[in-house]
Amino acid sequence: MLYINGEWVQSVSGEELEVINPATKEVISKVAKANEKDSKLAIEAADHAFKAWKSLPAKERASYLKEAAASLRKSIDSLAETVTKEMGKPVNEAKGEINLAIDYLEWYAEEAKRVYGETIPASHKDKRLMVLKEPVGVTGAVTPWNFPVAMITRKLAPALAAGCPVVIKPASATPLSAIKVFEAFHQAGLPKGVANLVPGSASKVVGEMTRNPAVKKITFTGSTEVGKKLIRDSADTVKKVAMELGGHAPFIVFDDADIDKAVEGAIASKFRNAGQTCICTNRIYVQENVAEEFGKKLSEKVSQLKIGNGLEEGVAIGPLIDKEAYEKVEEHISDATDRGAKVLCGGRQAAVDSQDGWFYEPTVLHGATDEMVISTEETFGPVAPIYSFSTKEEAVKRANHHQYGLAAYCFTKDLNQAYFMMEELEYGIVGINDPIPTTAQAPFGGVKESGIGREGGHQGIDEYLEDKFVSLNIG
Ligand code: NAP
């Protein structure tokens, strides 16, 4: 079902989307598929709701976010099962994602109350200068399948807190998780039209969002390719844009690091969600005198990771999302081995009892070089190529990517070296001895072609606010 103007409705066309479990390749559900007409209805509902929503005291807007958070917390087990069934991640990872999604709601429920304006000392005795913070307006949001709950609340929470009504198009692979998030808002009694959900045709639903002058902002999380298109499409009506796009994270290990901790960190960063996260490690650079030890320890641990349906106990690696994703992993590995990389573990389809899904063995490659496709293109799969380096200057030069700048990681115990990396890495997020830096109270986002704008932290709500300058002459 679509959620428009506070009601669950069918799509105008009556068309439906099939939802497929990537662990079994079975159709598990069908949901209404929106087109440009449904998108327009949702935008009209949001536009209608704007004035009343922005006029509510921040404390009242915050109370809806808190209610929705409490409702999601109550349904965490069933929602986690839905996430696992429609996109494959292990159920414990799904619970972790939902907790993060709740954190965004709770954080922005508080931030709603801290939208402070400014007063500015004037140059004339009779003038009083001030800056008012006002909501941008109706926001069109487009989200991906790899975090089908948290990517929604990371947009919805700051937008609603700031006073902006939202129309969301979730990924077509994961509408069921999105519907459950909206059920929580419905139960919270959110006023009609303030949040609308339109799963459906990307080109039709999002096309209407970018064309429609009532939409003042487009916020997108997904691939760089689609992000660029949405920036172009938003130009005709000069919308504000926020883009959370692709990444190609380096993971640098110096010889003074705790190698066991670095190995654990590499597993957490690389193999979470079967390597399908935007801040996943893509390239592991290890200082040459410890590269062999690191590769041996990493491959030993990786070959013990349990592969299977994410609903099963102990599974660490679920299926890839679809055939295209699976084939990309195969292509990257075969290009790397053709160019001389050695497979330390994995490197083939995973045989999983009684499951027919897109399973691939988590793979560690040794002897990777900068010319390989995997060194520049986002794999979005469970493949860890290891490169070796000699100096910190060389490491940073090779780690900086010509196109991407989302997340980078570095393991070292040397404070000066840590500072050097922190300052020289051209990325929006740097984890030092920390493979999982994401948290609701800190800004998340990339530089270069990894994005525009930040989500999370106090910066996240600013993205939904305009500065209105008022000059008052009291003379
Ligand atoms: P995607 O193909 O770009 O899809 C993302 C969203 O855009 C989906 O809702 C999709 O709809 C929609 N979309 C696709 N083509 C469109 C078009 N032509 N016009 C308008 N909308 C369109 O990305 P994905 O495969 O879902 O996600 C993986 C990518 O997202 C990776 O590159 C990853 O790095 C990036 N990502 C970035 C972040 C971040 O915070 N920086 C977080 C997560 C993921 P359909 O599903 O209907 O096609």
Residues whose N, C-alpha, C, O or C-beta is under 5 A from the ligand:
A	BS01	NAP	V142 T143 P144 W145 K169 P170 A171 S172 A173 G200 A202 S203 V206 T221 G222 S223 T224 V226 E244 L245 G246 G247 T277 C278 S450
